[in-house]
Amino acid sequence: MKNLLWLLKWTLKAAIFFTLFAFALNNQQDTTVHFFFGTYWRAPQVLVVLGAFAAGVAVGALGMVPHWLKQRRAAKLSSPPGIQSQPVPAASPHLPHEL
């Protein structure tokens, strides 16, 4: 069962990889992106799409930074001074596992 799940995961990963690879091969023609003041960038279309995706991820991550800092500050204020959070210990091998 475990091997079947492993095989299914790798098959899905391979299918995604080959789909993206075929997309990249089909979009190699040059594309021009026009900016302000007559400047432009000419690159293969797949690089333009990848650049737009990377820019979206970066903007999304930067947009989350204030929220992350607020949560971190709230977590520090809620714990008593001098006590730092301890990692949760692993399950004991002597306890029965739930199914």
N, C-alpha and C positions, 0 to 999 in steps of 0.2 A: 504494500500500500504506500509506503514511504517513497519507494523508488518510482512508483507511478506518478505521485505528486511532484517529485523532483523532475521527472521527464516532462510532465505537463507544463511546469513553470518554464523550463528551458525551451520548450517548443513555442510557447507564447512569446518569450523574449526574442527568439530567432525570427518569428513572424513579424514582430514589431520592427526589429532591426532591418530585415530585408524590405519591408514596406517603406521605411524611411530612406533606405539606400536607393530603392527604385525611384522614389520621389526626387531625391537629389540628382540622379542621373537624368531624369526627364526635365529638369529645370536648370540646365546649364547655360541657357542663352543669357546674354548680357541684358541687364536692366539698369535704367538710369533713375536715380532718386534725386529730385530737385529740391534744394534747400533755398534759403533766402539769399538775396543779393546776387543771383545768377550762379551760385555755386551748386555743384552737383557731384554725385558719387556714382560711378559706373562699376558694377560688379555682377558676378553671376547671380541669378535670381535666388538660388538656394541660400547664398550667403546673406542676401537682403532679408529673407524670411527668418533665417537663424539669428541675425542681428536684431530684428524686431522682437523675436521671442526672448532673447537675452535681455534686451532693454526692458521689456515688460516684467520679467522676473526681478530685475534689479530695482525698478520703481516700486514693485509690490513689496519687496523686502524692506526697502527704505521707508515705505509707508507704515510698516509694522513696528519700526524701531521705537517710536514714542510709546506704543502700547506695551511692548516688551519691557521698556525701562520703568513704566508705571507699575507693572505687575511685580517686577523685581524689587522696587522700592517698597511696595505694599507687603511683600513677603518678608523683607528685612524688618519692617516695623512691627509685624505681627508676632515674630518670634521673640522670646524673652532675651534680654541682654546676656551675653556670655555663653549662651547655649547655641551651638550650631547644629544644623540638621544632620542626622546620622543616616547613612544609607540603610535601606531596608535589607535585613539579612535574608539569605537564600533559604528556600524551604528545607526543612530538615529531612534527611533521607529516611528517618525512622517514622515519620508521620505517613498515614495512608493518603494516597492521591485520590482526588475526586475525579470522577469520570464525567 
